[in-house]
Amino acid sequence: MTPTQRNRKKPKETGLERLVSYIADCQSGKASLADFESYANKQSWLDYLLFIELAASQDSMINNLFLESWDGGSIWHIMAYDMDETFGIIWNYTPAQVQPGVIGWITNYNAAWTMLREYFADDLAAKWKYLRDNNVISSDTLDKTIRRLTGTISTDDFTADVTAWGTNSLSTYGFLITWIQGRIARLDEQWGYNAS
């Protein structure tokens, strides 16, 4: 067992209930997001919001996310899992329906996430600018990431996967990189980004 594992406190269910109640109270007007950092790690949540907007991961707002606390459940961090509906892939949507300019804000599909995006709009725009200015988010960076990851898949594994599951127009490099370029441009416009 590592020192980190020994010092880690198991989150209590009451801590999660506290977070959920707080977000519900913010939505109803009984509480304010000005107190958000008393319940959640703000940077973790803002980074996650940027991620789900970039990936247009509708499924990652409620269903496919992990909440984690390292202090027993007072302050919550957020992270994703099961990324099957990202980067232009949304079940039962056509390619025309998932285009970056058509799909709009992905957080508009959930009132709590819309509330967070609107309240922290200035923070999100500043972080987006930082990530764009430092080439963390760019079509070139994401292209290199795609190529690096796909390079780890053997030809035999790829053939077996296509044989088992088939493929479609959304499962191509061309669709993915074009979609990413469009999504970045869309978010640049939404967050008022101009390259420095």
Secondary structure as UniProt FT lines:
FT   HELIX           3..7
FT   HELIX           13..28
FT   HELIX           33..38
FT   HELIX           42..55
FT   HELIX           58..60
FT   TURN            61..63
FT   STRAND          65..68
FT   STRAND          76..80
FT   TURN            87..88
FT   TURN            91..92
FT   TURN            95..98
FT   HELIX           100..103
FT   HELIX           106..109
FT   HELIX           111..119
FT   HELIX           121..133
FT   TURN            134..135
FT   HELIX           139..150
FT   TURN            151..152
FT   HELIX           155..165
FT   HELIX           169..171
FT   HELIX           173..190
FT   TURN            191..192
//
